[in-house]
Amino acid sequence: MSANNNVPTMAELAAAGEKPNILFWVGCAGSYDQRYQKVTQALVEILNHLDISFAVLGPEESCTGDPARRAGNEFLFQMQAAANIQLLNGYQVETIVTACPHCFNTLKNEYPELGGDYEVIHHSVFLQRLIDEGRLVIKEGGSFKGRKITFHDSCYLGRANGIYQAPRKVLETLDAELVEMKRCRTTGLCCGAGGAQMFKEPEKGNKDINNERVDEAIDTGAEIVAAACPFCMTMLSDGVKGKGKEEEVKVLDLAELIAQNKG
């Protein structure tokens, strides 16, 4: 691994008597999904580029329990959450950054009642803060200057947690033309993966939700569909591929867009 991809674990730092400022919660998709591993790498690249003190749990990290709870298996959720909270509290974690809105929502809103109180930040907000503070500088006239980008609001980022401005502010730094879909922000349309639907086939109907959403994205004339969620990325990418548009329309995460254009 190059120095720019150096990823310490909490266990390694604890053994050395050190404690990072931030725990980067990678999540299942960021760890195992080949496409979303690139988002993990992009975020690590940004963190190392700015010399931000962080670590991951590595093999100690487990699923937050979000899919289990959404699918109705409360017992499994409680077991997974309790194990994670014991681990996080053992490391005296204070601040968590994650690129997954599902992990973000569960850690932020559902862990406190079980004894897990942390400052949990989604990477869209984290990137926006770094840009606002002047720490993360974006190249002028970067590779996305003047290109049309549309942003898809993740349900757990938008309606569940009211985060609409941060990802758009991050995109504005790229000098791109931000075009909105008809259904956006508070009226945004789900990609079709939430509520544990990601892990099953859709019910019978006239049209898959992700195809409906991709049609809306293509109608904007955007060359890039920006996402901030692994589930959304999978559903949107599948929709674009189904339309045979993968050459004309790219689905990219905020971290990937910023990593390509950081100063």
Number of C-alpha atoms within 10 A of each C-alpha: 6 5 9 14 16 14 19 15 18 24 18 14 14 12 9 9 8 11 19 19 14 20 23 26 26 25 21 17 20 21 18 11 13 10 16 23 17 17 26 22 19 20 25 22 21 21 21 16 16 13 10 13 13 22 23 20 20 16 9 11 17 16 17 28 23 24 20 18 17 14 13 13 13 14 11 15 19 17 12 17 23 18 14 21 21 13 16 20 14 9 15 11 20 16 16 23 21 24 29 25 25 25 25 25 20 18 26 19 16 16 19 13 8 11 13 21 19 19 12 22 21 25 24 29 19 18 24 20 16 14 16 13 10 10 11 19 16 19 16 14 12 17 14 20 15 13 16 18 27 26 26 28 28 28 25 20 22 19 15 13 14 12 20 19 13 17 24 18 17 23 22 14 19 24 18 18 16 20 16 18 23 13 15 17 21 14 12 17 20 20 25 21 21 17 15 16 15 16 11 8 7 13 9 7 7 6 10 15 19 22 21 16 23 24 16 17 27 19 12 17 16 22 20 22 25 28 23 24 29 25 23 27 23 20 22 30 23 17 22 24 16 12 13 11 14 15 9 12 20 18 21 22 26 25 25 18 19 23 19 16 17 15 12
